[in-house]
Amino acid sequence: MNEKQTLKDIQEQIKALQAQEAQIIAQEKEEVVQYIREKVAEFHLQPEDIFGGGSRKASAGSKKPKMIRYKRGENEVWAGRGKKPDWCANMSKEELEQYKLDTPIPAE
């Protein structure tokens, strides 16, 4: 009972095995993702904890420190870049100018 397989038979077997492989990969991937999500929640991990922080384009030592250019009170500061914080979000340029520092200071 030694049947000779045809090319078509082998190709069908390959196709079936590839479909089975895809199902197994999808299942295992979902299990790994679920495990990672649980650990991230358990340890309160942030992306930089896992992948590192900072820009990959520049070396770690060459990055300029963030400078504070606007300050109102002790905890209300803004570097003047990106989205404005709540304390100055609705201020006009003229209103914001009164909180501009003569000399920017490094952020802590």
C-alpha angles and dihedrals in degrees: 000000000000102000118195111232119224125223088253091055092052093046090052090050090050091049091050092048091049090052090049090048091052091052093049092048091050092050094047092045091054091050092051093047091050091050092049092048090052092051093046090053094043094052098031090236123185126206091256089056089061105029101026127247137265133040120317091207095067128044117254094251097049098061114111115238116251110260126208111227101168126044134176113173125332101302102027107090137140133187092216093244131099126003115355115246119245095262093064103020095109098038121113119231089259093052092046091050091073089065096047113118118230089223119025115236127214115260115241 
